[in-house]
């Protein structure tokens, strides 16, 4: 026949089991706290779209800008390119240029 455990033995065993459970829970909580949460990526404020103005540039064969003209003065830009071609042997051409319009900067024409 099996020997009955005394109450001291059972209470001691129960106390050890509960201590183990508490220790396991504490380690789980410590592990959860140790893992850092991912940083929340914040969306940048949508900026206003950049506005551009188109101008005509007269360029040489060495990609040097020789002159600039407003968009509505394309004929003048072509004339300037022809004048430069007549002077020498280099090739000159007219090409559009996009310039950003910066708010707050005063225009040169005004």
Secondary structure, 3 states (H helix, E strand, C coil): CCCCCCHHHHHHHHHHHHHHHHHHHHHHHHHHHHCCCCCCCCCCCCCCCCEEEEEEEEEECCCCEEEEEEHHHHHHHHHHHHHHHHHCCCCEEEEEEEEEECCCCCCCCC
